């Protein structure tokens, strides 16, 4: 808060700038902040922006230091560096230098790729902006929420996320949902009057807190705290460094633990064997540590980061922005999509068709005239509606409305909310007679009428059956002293219907067929009538299952609802809470659900889904609740995103399966060889070099093609599958390692240096080339071609390994030139190995193990998403 405020307000010891303002009259708060009802001037706002920094509680800036620290956190890496230092001091300086160089190269590759991925995430993050309406120099205009400063006057409307801690100066039926901070589910009424000192946060009725949601009404407030000084910012400090883990990250962690267990077992046993055979302890330690590193896919973070960064860029190019790159896998895992109807399955460009009076009630022009009094729109200088409720905008701008005289002066308004599903106004004519006009969902309006005119039900059914959107209008005379509350919406006289048309999208049928081809079931959640929603689904070719209404849903417990959801396609006349309950119940059955929505009433369901999806034109509350934002509200764009998510995950799994199986086989071979050889089968530095070269070739995996069948079903981490794959295919690699041992010790009578050289070349060739077989369930090259970058990278590494013993680097690395006959034997062994892998693939996939079941880890997604909403890619650390 501005320092001037502290000199003008009471000297009581407040807990925060917000509490100081809460106990002070609004006029004094405005004066203390050097503001007023006209707000700050642009120049003063810019000055304060430089002083306070962006209004963000967190940053998303790519920084090299944290990336480097993350790479150096590996305990195995630390042990290797310690062992290299010990080697240097006991005289094995060549080994120490080689190990140090290899470790440095490995860390460097990981840092370069992860930092590039962080930069990509920063660029994507900066594309998602959030706006607030600020009053500056007396003019209301949208500004970036991060540009708000203490003293700014901000206007609040239905559906807005409060962009900073505000001291309210005006409120018109304003209620805020503060559950994100207080845990209370009921919205809190707001009033600008000061509150008693020491009031708890939950009782600050004259303040709107950053991150809370405008549930109903409107208001205006002055910013008193931004960024980390806000109540949300204080909470975010406790969340710093502990982001919610996605299913992808959970799977990655469980996979890492599997490798830790295997590496620990191999390292311990190999060290014990070598010590028992009276080998030098330092050599045994270095060899054991090298084995542990060899079985670990050291560049897995780099491969994952590269895949996610490349995938994020490709998805952004196709119109899909992912807030957190690790959510890409969750998007590919979706098997059920819950979506709204308007703008997704339909054009979303609603046009007013006609007013239909109820028989013997009135004329159509009367219905239209009363309805025009009950609209909530913003107009340009020409009087044309440019913003507001879509139905109201269509009604106001229609040719029929232009010829209708207005109903009189507006005395009071009761804004629409999604629980009443009504909006009402009080109008006064020239004679002073006051009329209550109510407009909204037909069921809600007719339920508040004293009597339903004859023929009304038939007229409503006829319009709904044609797939039209329908709004009902009703009125009643009220006393001039009426203050207009929801209790006044009773004993109404039904006038008639307003009929709107929102035709289905021409491209929607193709998009629905494509989603079905991806194994995704589409279900529609809408506030519209079941007849209209079912008609739209039929027109689009969507399988017409059972339809459920909100009333029917309330009659079911969670177990019954979960069963009903599986057989239903349309959920109509549902409230925001019912949407969230539907998604949550379905999710608890083990299905992976996504929800696509763009309105205030969709926020709860977006939070309840595994993946919340919104659009760039959505309300702020919907964009905040979403994990993924579509730049176009098009199911075809979403299908692109799902396919890309599955492609990225499939390529990640190629590296995991190939790396674990081939590395495990090679390390088992090393453990077995060390038990009967009089020397180490490979030097520690050679093992690390082998692992580095092999991993380097796999950095091209993110560019690889993915077979269509791998994208036709949801994919996820399955540790049992990975473990089974490793234990099945690893021994196949060991067979050819032992065959190499026999060739080197038999026909070639190899000594230690030549033996190690032959095994180095053979193991590098087999474990690098096997990617061509493991990357697909099909026959490689003939029915599934790898990408050119991957092919070139693998062949280059194999050639490097074959040529290395003939270069000047051979002697420092402990290699010897190989005889020409060895390469003939190597070609035969590699060919036989790849054939054996193909046979193993056929058996492995023909007799699959029982599928494993995943446990969900939902985490504190709601609050962390809200903190992420108020973060910025450009905010500097420490800025308030």
C-alpha positions, -999 to 999 in steps of 0.1 A, spaced: 0 0 0 12 36 -6 31 50 23 8 80 24 -21 58 35 -2 48 67 2 84 77 -35 92 72 -52 61 86 -56 51 123 -25 39 140 -40 6 152 -17 -23 146 -32 -40 115 -20 -74 102 -17 -63 66 -25 -34 42 -58 -51 36 -68 -50 73 -57 -14 75 -81 -5 47 -109 -27 60 -114 -7 92 -112 26 74 -140 44 55 -138 40 18 -133 78 11 -103 79 35 -88 49 18 -91 65 -16 -76 97 -3 -48 79 15 -38 61 -17 -37 94 -36 -66 81 -58 -103 89 -62 -133 76 -79 -116 87 -112 -87 64 -104 -50 71 -110 -36 88 -140 -17 66 -165 16 84 -156 11 78 -119 2 41 -125 34 37 -145 54 53 -117 39 29 -91 44 0 -115 81 7 -115 81 10 -77 60 -21 -68 67 -44 -98 42 -67 -115 10 -78 -97 21 -114 -96 25 -139 -68 49 -162 -86 72 -161 -116 78 -184 -145 112 -172 -157 138 -196 -171 169 -194 -149 201 -213 -155 210 -217 -119 180 -238 -108 183 -260 -139 220 -266 -132 212 -274 -95 186 -299 -106 211 -317 -128 237 -318 -100 213 -332 -74 219 -368 -86 235 -388 -58 252 -411 -83 267 -381 -100 281 -369 -66 296 -403 -59 313 -404 -93 328 -370 -88 341 -381 -54 355 -413 -69 372 -393 -97 388 -371 -70 400 -401 -51 414 -416 -83 433 -384 -90 449 -384 -56 460 -420 -57 477 -416 -90 450 -428 -115 449 -393 -130 440 -403 -165 409 -422 -153 400 -392 -131 401 -368 -160 382 -390 -183 354 -396 -158 353 -358 -150 350 -349 -187 322 -375 -193 303 -363 -163 307 -327 -174 294 -336 -209 265 -354 -195 255 -326 -172 261 -301 -200 237 -319 -223 210 -321 -196 214 -284 -187 212 -273 -223 181 -293 -231 162 -285 -199 171 -248 -201 158 -247 -237 126 -264 -224 123 -238 -197 126 -210 -222 99 -226 -243 76 -228 -213 83 -192 -204 74 -181 -240 41 -201 -238 33 -188 -204 37 -152 -215 10 -158 -242 -17 -165 -216 -28 -131 -203 -56 -120 -180 -74 -87 -180 -90 -65 -154 -112 -34 -159 -94 -4 -143 -106 32 -140 -78 56 -149 -84 93 -154 -121 86 -151 -121 62 -181 -128 24 -177 -106 3 -198 -92 -33 -197 -56 -36 -186 -33 -66 -180 -39 -78 -144 -2 -78 -138 -1 -40 -144 -24 -32 -115 -9 -11 -87 -20 1 -53 -44 29 -58 -60 16 -90 -98 16 -90 -111 -17 -104 -145 -27 -116 -159 -61 -108 -185 -80 -128 -201 -115 -127 -175 -142 -133 -144 -120 -128 -115 -133 -107 -106 -105 -83 -72 -93 -96 -58 -79 -63 -68 -73 -27 -95 -46 -30 -112 -23 -5 -147 -20 -20 -161 15 -26 -194 4 -42 -213 -29 -44 -245 -38 -62 -257 -72 -51 -220 -82 -50 -212 -117 -37 -178 -134 -39 -169 -171 -38 -140 -171 -13 -137 -209 -10 -102 -208 -25 -90 -189 6 -115 -197 34 -128 -232 24 -164 -219 28 -186 -230 -1 -213 -203 3 -207 -170 -15 -201 -140 8 -223 -108 4 -203 -77 1 -209 -42 15 -185 -11 14 -191 -2 51 -160 -5 74 -157 -37 95 -148 -39 132 -111 -41 140 -94 -75 142 -121 -91 120 -109 -124 105 -103 -127 68 -136 -146 64 -155 -116 77 -140 -88 56 -173 -80 40 -160 -47 26 -130 -63 8 -127 -84 -23 -97 -108 -20 -73 -116 -48 -81 -149 -64 -117 -151 -53 -146 -151 -78 -174 -127 -83 -204 -150 -78 -231 -124 -85 -237 -87 -88 -211 -60 -95 -189 -37 -76 -160 -13 -76 -129 -13 -54 -95 3 -49 -64 -19 -50 -47 -19 -15 -23 -49 -20 -8 -67 -50 13 -98 -56 30 -113 -26 16 -87 -2 -19 -99 -9 -36 -126 11 -32 -151 -18 4 -140 -22 11 -149 15 -3 -183 10 17 -188 -22 49 -186 -2 39 -219 15 33 -234 -19 66 -222 -35 87 -250 -48 60 -277 -43 38 -277 -74 11 -302 -78 24 -334 -94 7 -346 -125 2 -383 -133 31 -380 -157 54 -368 -129 41 -394 -105 49 -421 -130 83 -407 -137 91 -407 -99 79 -443 -95 100 -453 -125 131 -436 -110 126 -455 -78 125 -488 -97 159 -479 -112 173 -470 -78 164 -504 -64 178 -522 -94 210 -501 -94 215 -506 -57 212 -543 -60 237 -545 -89 261 -521 -74 263 -539 -41 266 -574 -56 293 -563 -81 313 -545 -55 311 -575 -31 322 -599 -59 352 -578 -69 363 -574 -33 360 -611 -27 382 -617 -58 408 -595 -42 405 -567 -68 417 -532 -58 390 -517 -37 392 -484 -56 388 -501 -90 359 -522 -76 342 -490 -63 346 -471 -95 334 -501 -115 304 -506 -93 295 -469 -95 299 -469 -132 275 -499 -134 250 -480 -113 252 -450 -137 251 -473 -167 217 -487 -158 203 -452 -152 190 -434 -182 209 -402 -173 195 -381 -201 159 -391 -194 152 -356 -180 167 -341 -211 148 -364 -234 115 -357 -215 122 -320 -215 131 -319 -252 99 -339 -260 77 -317 -239 92 -285 -252 90 -296 -288 55 -309 -283 44 -276 -266 57 -256 -295 39 -279 -320 7 -277 -300 9 -239 -297 13 -238 -335 -19 -259 -338 -37 -236 -314 -33 -254 -281 -15 -237 -251 -6 -259 -222 0 -241 -189 24 -267 -175 42 -288 -200 39 -319 -179 1 -317 -184 6 -329 -220 7 -365 -209 -25 -361 -189 -41 -347 -221 -31 -378 -240 -45 -400 -213 -80 -387 -216 -107 -413 -225 -139 -392 -217 -146 -356 -227 -173 -336 -210 -181 -305 -230 -205 -276 -231 -227 -272 -261 -227 -236 -271 -198 -225 -292 -183 -260 -291 -208 -282 -309 -228 -252 -322 -217 -220 -339 -219 -199 -307 -232 -170 -328 -267 -167 -315 -293 -148 -335 -327 -137 -323 -355 -152 -344 -388 -141 -330 -409 -134 -299 -438 -159 -293 -466 -146 -271 -485 -171 -251 -522 -174 -263 -544 -147 -249 -515 -132 -229 -503 -103 -251 -489 -94 -285 -453 -103 -296 -442 -66 -296 -452 -64 -259 -431 -95 -251 -402 -80 -270 -406 -45 -254 -406 -60 -218 -376 -83 -226 -355 -54 -239 -359 -37 -205 -342 -67 -189 -309 -69 -208 -274 -65 -194 -251 -53 -223 -224 -28 -229 -229 -5 -259 -206 15 -281 -212 51 -291 -237 41 -318 -259 23 -292 -250 -12 -305 -244 -39 -279 -207 -50 -280 -204 -71 -248 -226 -89 -223 -247 -120 -222 -248 -136 -257 -286 -138 -257 -290 -103 -246 -265 -90 -272 -283 -109 -299 -317 -96 -288 -306 -59 -285 -289 -59 -319 -317 -77 -337 -336 -58 -365 -369 -65 -346 -356 -47 -315 -348 -15 -334 -385 -7 -340 -396 -13 -304 -399 16 -279 -383 11 -246 -403 1 -215 -394 31 -194 -369 41 -167 -348 13 -150 -351 17 -112 -332 -14 -101 -316 -45 -114 -311 -81 -101 -284 -96 -122 -285 -131 -136 -269 -159 -117 -266 -196 -124 -286 -208 -94 -318 -187 -100 -312 -188 -138 -331 -155 -140 -325 -118 -143 -350 -91 -132 -354 -53 -134 -378 -27 -121 -391 -3 -147 -412 29 -142 -434 43 -169 -443 80 -174 -472 77 -150 -450 63 -123 -463 28 -124 -435 3 -114 -433 -31 -131 -411 -61 -123 -398 -78 -155 -382 -112 -152 -365 -131 -180 -347 -164 -179 -349 -202 -184 -385 -212 -192 -387 -237 -163 -375 -212 -138 -397 -184 -150 -429 -205 -153 -423 -220 -119 -426 -184 -104 -458 -176 -123 -492 -176 -106 -506 -195 -135 -493 -209 -168 -514 -197 -198 -532 -224 -219 -510 -235 -248 -478 -223 -232 -464 -258 -227 -472 -267 -262 -455 -236 -276 -424 -242 -255 -422 -279 -265 -426 -270 -302 -396 -245 -301 -374 -268 -281 -382 -297 -304 -369 -277 -333 -335 -273 -315 -340 -236 -307 -328 -217 -276 -358 -203 -257 -361 -177 -230 -393 -169 -211 -405 -134 -201 -429 -126 -173 -440 -95 -154 -460 -82 -125 -468 -48 -110 -451 -40 -77 -452 -11 -52 -429 19 -59 -410 11 -27 -399 -24 -39 -362 -29 -33 -360 -59 -57 -347 -90 -41 -349 -127 -53 -380 -130 -30 -398 -106 -53 -396 -130 -83 -430 -146 -75 -466 -145 -86 -456 -135 -121 -477 -132 -152 -462 -152 -181 -461 -131 -213 -443 -153 -239 -411 -167 -253 -380 -153 -270 -366 -177 -296 -330 -178 -306 -311 -200 -331 -276 -214 -325 -269 -238 -354 -245 -268 -352 -210 -262 -364 -204 -277 -399 -170 -290 -388 -183 -306 -355 -193 -340 -370 -158 -346 -384 -142 -336 -351 -165 -359 -331 -156 -388 -355 -119 -380 -350 -123 -380 -312 -141 -413 -314 -112 -426 -334 -89 -416 -306 -109 -437 -282 -126 -406 -265 -162 -407 -255 -179 -373 -257 -207 -363 -233 -225 -330 -233 -232 -309 -201 -254 -279 -207 -278 -256 -190 -301 -258 -220 -331 -281 -222 -326 -318 -227 -348 -317 -259 -326 -290 -275 -293 -307 -264 -304 -341 -277 -316 -326 -310 -281 -310 -315 -264 -343 -307 -286 -361 -332 -279 -336 -359 -241 -340 -353 -242 -378 -354 -232 -381 -317 -244 -414 -302 -277 -406 -285 -275 -423 -251 -298 -415 -222 -303 -379 -212 -303 -368 -175 -316 -335 -161 -304 -317 -130 -335 -328 -111 -329 -364 -119 -292 -361 -109 -301 -347 -75 -322 -378 -68 -292 -401 -73 -264 -408 -48 -228 -408 -60 -227 -445 -67 -259 -444 -87 -248 -413 -106 -215 -429 -116 -234 -458 -131 -258 -435 -148 -231 -413 -163 -216 -443 -181 -248 -447 -201 -258 -411 -206 -247 -387 -234 -266 -355 -225 -268 -338 -191 -292 -309 -193 -304 -281 -170 -274 -288 -148 -260 -263 -123 -223 -256 -118 -222 -279 -87 -240 -307 -106 -215 -304 -135 -186 -308 -110 -203 -338 -93 -209 -355 -127 -172 -352 -137 -160 -361 -102 -182 -393 -99 -171 -404 -134 -134 -397 -125 -136 -418 -94 -146 -449 -115 -110 -449 -128 -117 -431 -161 -95 -402 -172 -118 -372 -178 -114 -339 -195 -139 -310 -193 -142 -283 -219 -159 -251 -208 -156 -213 -211 -180 -198 -186 -182 -189 -150 -205 -219 -144 -179 -242 -158 -151 -234 -133 -161 -261 -107 -162 -288 -133 -129 -277 -148 -113 -281 -114 -129 -315 -109 -116 -330 -142 -82 -347 -147 -77 -321 -174 -95 -288 -175 -97 -273 -210 -109 -238 -218 -105 -213 -247 -87 -180 -251 -120 -161 -254 -133 -176 -221 -141 -158 -189 -111 -153 -166 -124 -177 -140 -126 -205 -167 -91 -198 -180 -78 -198 -145 -94 -232 -137 -81 -248 -169 -49 -267 -175 -51 -263 -213 -63 -234 -233 -75 -236 -269 -69 -206 -291 -100 -216 -311 -131 -233 -296 -130 -262 -319 -130 -299 -311 -107 -305 -340 -80 -284 -323 -86 -304 -291 -82 -337 -311 -48 -323 -324 -38 -317 -288 -47 -352 -276 -29 -368 -305 2 -347 -299 1 -356 -262 0 -392 -270 28 -388 -295 51 -372 -269 44 -398 -243 49 -426 -269 83 -412 -278 93 -408 -241 84 -445 -235 106 -455 -264 136 -442 -246 125 -456 -213 119 -491 -226 150 -493 -247 173 -477 -222 162 -498 -192 162 -531 -211 195 -527 -230 212 -511 -200 200 -537 -176 212 -565 -200 246 -549 -204 250 -544 -166 240 -580 -159 266 -590 -184 292 -569 -167 283 -584 -133 285 -619 -147 318 -613 -165 334 -598 -134 328 -630 -116 349 -652 -138 374 -628 -155 407 -620 -139 402 -584 -149 374 -558 -151 353 -565 -183 352 -527 -190 369 -498 -173 346 -474 -154 355 -446 -178 346 -468 -207 312 -477 -192 305 -440 -187 316 -431 -223 294 -459 -237 265 -446 -217 271 -410 -228 274 -419 -265 243 -441 -264 222 -415 -246 234 -387 -270 220 -406 -299 186 -409 -282 182 -371 -279 167 -374 -315 138 -396 -302 114 -366 -298 115 -362 -336 104 -398 -342 72 -409 -359 46 -427 -339 25 -455 -353 -12 -446 -356 -23 -474 -333 -2 -458 -305 -23 -427 -308 -57 -445 -309 -58 -453 -272 -50 -434 -240 -15 -440 -227 0 -437 -192 29 -448 -170 27 -486 -162 56 -495 -139 46 -532 -140 48 -531 -178 82 -514 -178 96 -538 -152 83 -568 -172 98 -554 -204 132 -548 -188 134 -583 -173 123 -599 -206 144 -580 -231 175 -573 -209 186 -610 -208 182 -611 -246 209 -585 -248 231 -604 -223 230 -635 -246 249 -616 -272 272 -599 -247 283 -634 -235 286 -645 -271 310 -615 -276 330 -626 -246 333 -660 -261 345 -646 -295 370 -623 -279 385 -649 -255 383 -677 -281 392 -669 -317 408 -636 -310 427 -646 -277 420 -611 -264 438 -596 -235 421 -571 -212 425 -540 -235 413 -558 -266 385 -576 -247 372 -543 -234 374 -527 -268 354 -555 -285 327 -554 -259 325 -516 -259 319 -516 -297 294 -545 -296 274 -532 -266 272 -497 -281 261 -511 -315 234 -534 -301 219 -511 -275 218 -482 -300 204 -501 -330 178 -519 -309 158 -486 -309 146 -494 -344 129 -526 -332 117 -514 -298 102 -481 -311 73 -500 -328 52 -531 -324 54 -534 -362 82 -548 -384 107 -519 -384 115 -500 -416 90 -521 -437 58 -512 -418 71 -484 -395 98 -460 -406 118 -440 -380 125 -403 -385 155 -392 -404 172 -374 -375 169 -405 -353 183 -427 -380 212 -405 -386 219 -400 -349 219 -437 -341 241 -446 -371 265 -418 -363 270 -431 -327 275 -467 -339 301 -454 -364 318 -434 -337 321 -464 -314 335 -485 -343 361 -459 -353 371 -447 -318 397 -476 -312 415 -465 -344 419 -428 -333 446 -411 -311 420 -412 -283 421 -450 -281 452 -453 -258 440 -427 -232 406 -445 -231 422 -479 -228 412 -492 -263 431 -512 -288 426 -515 -326 402 -543 -335 410 -569 -362 389 -567 -394 374 -601 -388 358 -588 -356 335 -565 -376 323 -594 -397 314 -613 -365 298 -581 -351 276 -577 -382 263 -612 -378 257 -608 -341 238 -575 -345 216 -590 -372 209 -621 -351 202 -599 -321 176 -578 -339 159 -609 -353 157 -623 -317 143 -590 -305 115 -592 -331 107 -628 -320 107 -616 -284 84 -586 -293 59 -610 -309 58 -632 -278 58 -603 -254 28 -585 -269 9 -618 -277 8 -628 -241 4 -595 -221 3 -594 -183 -28 -582 -165 -31 -544 -165 -21 -525 -135 -43 -500 -117 -31 -465 -110 -37 -446 -78 -47 -410 -81 -29 -382 -64 -52 -352 -68 -32 -327 -47 -43 -292 -38 -51 -284 -74 -76 -256 -68 -55 -233 -48 -23 -239 -67 -41 -232 -100 -52 -199 -86 -16 -191 -76 -5 -200 -111 -31 -177 -126 -15 -147 -109 20 -156 -120 39 -141 -149 68 -150 -172 83 -116 -167 78 -108 -130 111 -103 -113 118 -121 -80 107 -102 -49 84 -79 -67 52 -72 -46 
